[in-house]
């Protein structure tokens, strides 16, 4: 077989008029002077191909701009190498970081991701999303289930392919991967108690969110074990504005405590996420209170901006890369073994406490 030259390649591509049709595998084979099967072996990275032949085929592919038809490949291999993801509230840091971690992990495993985002979970919306992903030929899906509404919707469905859930504090017979929210809250609360505070107040996330529920449980369990007073939690909705309003309430309690009218006094606060902690910090600063001099603060998530807050925020870091990797690995293992859902396997990722100036003056 004669080696391909630039002249021979060009002779195949010039002189046409009108729109060019997309090059086919047969075009590549003709230009490279090999069989259709040889081109297929090169595309599949088959080892039984001479390096000189492989080079000729790859050169022809580059010259023609050939792209392998994934639909045709799926017909032959019965594999699309595509995974689906269903997510809700992707504008929030946790869900968006989880989605990014899943996409990165899927690429590392050789899969593409097709994602559907929902404004809110319902059985109808979830069924529509799964039908959409099924039409796209996904081999399995990851469902991010951050609140009870999602769990209820998922429980009502019969799932046509392997499914793994993320952040699902539920009892459904579906594999789940999650960060230990309860442990993270205990870390933050224990840290504040160890600094000498008699109790720790809590700005909580929305009660329907499983993560908020677990963080509140972790906070409360540490106080109860220490024999400390458990203050009434202040309800937030994950936003800085709700944190700001909670901070105003806390600042009022600090003032009341200083005047001998408040109990228990506010000297430490565990905030259920960093965005709300930002609002709390501003409200305390506007009230003339120093952090951590008068009130120590700890958050949750470790958003990229947390170390640039004033003061830098002590917080609990979630490893979203590990979360994505474990979720995709769990799903891929089921695809490779032919196992469908029906078990209750749990993978738990441990969080990490990041101590900064907002909780300690040193």
PyMOL commands that set and color helices and strands:
alter all, ss='L'
color gray80, all
select helices_A, chain A and resi 6-11+25-32+36-43+51-64+70-77+93-108+123-135+148-155+181-194+210-226+240-258+274-286+306-308+320-337+357-359
alter helices_A, ss='H'
color red, helices_A
select strands_A, chain A and resi 82-88+112-118+140-144+162-166+175-179+201-204+234-235+268-271+296-298+315-317+346-349+352-354
alter strands_A, ss='S'
color yellow, strands_A
deselect
rebuild
show_as cartoon
